[in-house]
Amino acid sequence: MSRSLKKGPYIYEKLLTKISKLKIGDPTVIKTWARDSQIAPEMIGFTFGVHNGKDFIPVRITEEMVGHRLGEFSPTRKFVRHGGKMQKEIEAKKKESEIAAAQAAKAAPEKK
């Protein structure tokens, strides 16, 4: 559910004070745990280190990000592909066949 328009956007106050002390384009990373804070136009050009529960993921703010939340750009879950051992074997065979096909295609023009 979205936030009420009469309340306005939620922007963490400490982030705005940290931004006011820096110049636009400053390479320093502003560390934050405020994943629920919305991105304001004043934040454009700064880099935030958004905490994902383990590490701080550097996020460079651009114009397209305004209105979104900081946490949207710092995923908390790491995707480990599906399939396990059998899937790895299938992918290895596929890669071998691609290499063989590439070598055959490379050798064919040389014979002509």
C-alpha positions, 0 to 999 in steps of 0.5 A: 500500500502506498503512503498517503499523499497528505503525509508526503514522501518518507525521507530519512532526515539524517541522509539529508543532513549528510548530503547538505555537508557534501558537494554534488559528485563527491566520491565519498560513500554515504553509508545507511541502513535506511532502506525504506527512505525514498530517493529525493531529487537532492540525492542525485549524483551521490553514492549511498552504501545501502546495507543489505543485511550483510554488506553495504552495496554502493548505489549511485543515484540517477534521475530515473531513481527519484521516487523509488526506495533505496532498498530496491537497489540493494537486493537482500537475497543471493540467487543460487541457480537451480539444478544442482549437480545434474544441471552442472553436468548438462551445462558442461556438455553444452559448453563443450559442444559449443567449443567444438562447433566454434573450432569446427567453424574456425577450421572450415574457412582455413581449408578453402 
